[in-house]
Structure formats: structure tokens, C-alpha cells
Amino acid sequence: MSLHSQPTSSIPEETQRVARAAFPRGNVYMRMRDELGELYTDGLFVELFPRRGQPAESPGHLAWVTVLQFAEGLSDRQAAEAVGGHIDWK
């Protein structure tokens, strides 16, 4: 695996609209992103990856999922499912 650092991701406008409709007052995860911004950028992890090889998943995003997984007390499988199904995790 190699790290091809990706620019800071923004949440697509449609995803934001759906999340705000689902959670009009927000929730803890949405407030964390709104107030803290992106906590983990790929640049923090660049020294952990070789320069050559297949691109890795964004370690910044994976670190964030790990925080949410811990907060919810989820197994790895449950966290993987939550990434695909929870609009507030996007």
C-alpha cells in the first residue's frame, strides 16, 4: 500500500441536504465535523506508507471511522456497515 494523499474532502451538497433533513437540529457527529472540521488529514500518516504500491484508503477517513466506532461501541463489521448506512457519518 502507498499513500497518495488526497485533498481535504468536502461533503457533497446533496449529502449535506439529506443529513440536515434527517437531523434538523444536528447530532453529535455532525456538530463535531461542523465545529472541528477535518481532524485527521492524510498528511499526518504519510511517513507510515511507502512511496510505491497500490493506493491505500484514506487513513484520515479510517481514523475518523475508528473514533466513531469507539463512540458507538461497534464491532469492525458494524462500523463498516455504519459507514455505508449512517448519513451522519458521511
C-alpha positions in Angstrom: 0.0 0.0 0.0 1.1 3.5 -0.7 -0.4 6.8 0.3 -1.4 9.1 -2.4 -2.6 11.9 -0.3 -6.0 13.2 -1.2 -7.1 16.8 -0.8 -9.3 17.6 2.2 -12.6 16.2 1.3 -15.8 18.2 1.4 -19.2 16.7 2.0 -21.3 16.7 -1.2 -24.1 19.3 -1.2 -26.8 16.6 -1.6 -25.4 14.6 1.3 -25.4 17.7 3.5 -29.0 18.5 2.5 -30.2 14.9 3.2 -28.4 14.9 6.6 -29.8 18.2 7.6 -33.3 17.0 6.6 -32.8 13.8 8.7 -31.3 15.6 11.6 -32.7 19.2 11.6 -31.0 20.0 14.9 -27.9 18.0 14.0 -26.4 15.4 16.2 -23.0 14.9 18.0 -21.2 13.7 14.8 -22.5 16.5 12.6 -21.6 19.1 15.3 -18.1 17.6 15.6 -17.5 18.0 11.9 -19.0 21.4 11.7 -17.1 22.8 14.7 -13.8 20.9 14.5 -13.5 20.5 10.8 -11.5 17.6 9.5 -9.5 16.2 12.4 -7.3 13.7 10.6 -5.7 14.6 7.3 -3.7 12.1 5.2 -0.6 14.2 5.6 -0.4 13.1 9.3 0.1 9.5 8.1 2.3 10.0 5.0 5.5 8.6 6.7 3.8 5.4 7.5 3.4 4.4 3.9 5.9 3.5 1.2 6.0 5.7 -1.9 5.2 2.9 -4.3 2.3 0.4 -4.4 -1.4 0.3 -4.6 -3.2 3.4 -3.2 -4.4 2.9 0.4 -7.8 4.0 1.6 -7.6 7.5 3.2 -6.0 6.9 6.6 -7.6 10.2 7.7 -11.0 8.9 7.0 -10.2 5.5 8.6 -9.0 7.2 11.7 -12.3 9.2 11.9 -14.3 6.0 11.5 -12.3 4.4 14.3 -13.3 7.3 16.6 -17.0 6.9 15.7 -16.7 3.2 16.1 -15.4 3.6 19.6 -18.0 6.2 20.5 -20.8 3.8 19.4 -19.2 0.7 20.8 -19.4 -1.1 17.4 -17.6 -4.1 16.1 -15.5 -3.8 13.0 -18.3 -5.2 10.9 -20.9 -2.9 12.4 -18.6 0.1 11.8 -18.2 -0.9 8.2 -22.0 -1.1 7.8 -22.4 2.2 9.6 -20.1 3.9 7.1 -22.4 2.9 4.3 -25.7 3.4 6.1 -25.5 6.4 8.5 -25.9 9.7 6.7 -24.5 11.5 9.8 -21.2 9.5 9.4 -20.6 10.9 6.0 
